Amino acid sequence: VTAPVHTKGSETTLRRRLLAALCAALALGAAGLAGIPASASSHREAPLISQDPTADNTDLYLFRDSNDPSKVDIVANYIGLEQPAGGPNFVKFGDDVLYEIHIDNNADVVEDITYQFRFRTTIVNGNTFLYNTGPIGAPNDANQNIQQTYSVRRIDSTGSHLLFSDQPTPPVNIGPRSTGGDYEAKYVAPSIKTLGDGSKFFAGQRKDAFFVDLGSIFDLAALRPIQSNHLINMPGNAPGVDGLAGKNVHTITIQVPITSLLAPGANPSCATSNSQVNDKSCVIGVYASASRQSVRVLSPQGEPPHNAGRWVQVSRLGLPLVNEVLVPLGKKDFWNSIAPEDDAANGIFAGVVDPELGRLLPVLYPGVFNAGGIDRVPPAPRNDFVAVLSGVPQGLGAGAIPAADLLRLNVSTPVTAPASQKRLGFLDGDAQGFPNGRRLPDDVVDEELQVIAGTLVNGGLDAMIPGTAVPYRAVGDGVDHSDRPYLGSFPYQATPVSGYDQPPTG
Amino acid sequence: MTPRRLRLALVLAVPVAVLAACSGGTHQPAAPLTTSAPGRLQPAADPRPSPRAALQAFLEAEQRGDHGASLALVSSKSRAEYPTPADWARRRRELPAITGFHLEADNVAVVEHEPGLDPFVGLSPARERQTWMTEKEGAGYLLDAQPEVDALIPPDETARAAALSWAEALQACDSPRAKALQAVPYLFGQSDGPARLCGAKGEVSAATAGRLSPGPRSADIVGQYGSDALSWARTVKVTVPGASFTTVLAPLGDTWKVLGVSEP
């Protein structure tokens, strides 16, 4: 391709066409090309878990706290694409689900610390259909007819410790008559559990922090900003539309001291240094999961199901989009059932060193990725992927830690002030951004598309895709941020959209 | 390492990869793709000269939280159920932590726990009697992983007294005292009875304790604490003039505490 497309910002027809083809190809690949239902970061990403939203991990975030850099925040989201107007039985956590956050602190990919969460629902008055029988003044007040509490256990090298029990969750955001006023002050602040070491815990409904043009991507990989150039041409370009705008999620968010997550004997500078420490003992790897008991017996008389047996993992999430993009359809459910340390033994990483998407691009879009008859996507084995997964973003050398599907953070990485954060994170020189951890505003869709396209191999975000005048930076879905601003303090994700205020679905 | 440095490093790595790909070697990772997974390695079996010695060693290992050592004392048949030490450790964490024990016989131990009730391990009885099966393997003995367990709980008569004390506290409108006699702050089940006790006239009475039956009234409790609740929980019917309801009690240490309520 010798496209006469030149300066950044130039919107020539050819460039738009190239971008369209490129982005459509990438998005098509992200869709899996396998006919699976729609998914976002990990919303409904595998056949079995797509039928079980209560146990479905949707996103995981991990970042050093910008208000208190001595702490780390972990945000584990579940129950994707949650409609705010969900009455009369609004969305809640599953009483029959074991939710967990797993932390590897010695780089062997095996969990060393586990936080476990169990929920319990109480119906105050079974003789009404109402979620609440009047305005709710505080979590679990007398007017809140359906109440949910939770318990937390931490398991580490010293044993298992019940941290607390029966902590209320806030009511879902129903509307101005039921949950009016300052939702954060009335319901969220009293629901935050603070422990003696300063750890904070929150579980409840929030506005989903993730953002992606879900509707367009899954309409045969169209991207609205350039959809007139789609292979199935649609006249008229349009801005990207956030498919998660106006959608809520249920989150478990914890903020814990860095020192409480490090391995015994870790470099003490990990928690105190003002610059990134080149030491793998400063790197933690995290994944979240959900498990159900192996046996469920249904009653023919409308009684609650009876659950028994061992807990079986039905969902997990470390790095965003791994199960969506890299794991083939036939292994997605299996992948959800195993732990990261078992990935390699089960052949999961074949999709990392030779991603299907990378092979598809030149076939689907020869004008861009097979320009001049040469494949423009880096060939397998993708050592750039392996490097990214094995320590480079964490300030270590490539291969310093085993590549694994864990969301990893060097906890000594200095915090980037929110105003200075770059949505393309590490790729754009922001050392605290994804994939060194993941902050709420990090645009992981664009970042991962750019990496697959070859930005790390071919000169960075501002380099041109070989044979074209299209910079890697331009690769994206056109949705660069969430529709609601994040909070400046814990629990950070935005206030949930109320059912009354749910945007029209058109 | 910055993205720029990463790109420089890849300048060397990628040509190798390209060559590998062009020569047909498209699946040759340049770096290890995951851990050697020490967590997957089974420890060598550690049979002991007698069933008693095996049980003693197993419980000692568990008491100090050394699940690797306890796995080495488990029979090969039982080990097949736990493919990795991580699987075994996870299973052990679902059980109450051992704080002490003594052997009553070669294969019988009374095991002590910190008493408690939570949705992760269910009931942690202060004491339980464990009866173990042993297998002769090689030159010694190993244990089957699942002992028969009998929680040693307070007598049923004290459950009746506990329910009565709780109801009397409610009748006296002494909510703090009633809460202190509960196992959880939010009781399981539904009944108007407790709310109507405050200030009620007449004598409160409590019936003999019985077992918790499976069904809708126990479903929430079983869901939180497991089906073992059907064996350790007790029910006591409480009556005041004009009203009655049923309490569900849990054995916490040496006492019973109210866990739930239901219509009689």
Interface residues (C-beta under 8 A of the other chain):
Chain A: D95 D96 D108 V109 V110 E111 Q116 R118 R120 T122 I123 V124 N125 G126 N140 Q147 T149 S151 R153 I155 T158 G159 S160 L162 S165 D166 E303 P304 H306 N307 A308 R310 W311 A339 P340 E341 D342 D343 A344 A345 F349 A350 V352 V353 D354 P378 P379 A380 P381 R382 N383 D384 V386 A387 V388 S390 V392 P393 G395 L396 G397 A398 G399 P402 A403 A404 F426 L427 D428 G429 A431 L456 V457 G459 G460
Chain B: M1 T2 P3 R4 L6 R7 A9 L10 A13 V14 V16 A17 V18 A20 A21 C22 T26 H27 Q28 P29 A30 A31 P32 L33 T34 T35 S36 A37 P38 G39 R40 G65 T84 A86 R91 R93 E94 A97 G116 D118 P119 F120 V121 V184 P185 Y186 F188 Q190 P214 G215 P216 A219 D220 V222 G223 Q224 G226 S227
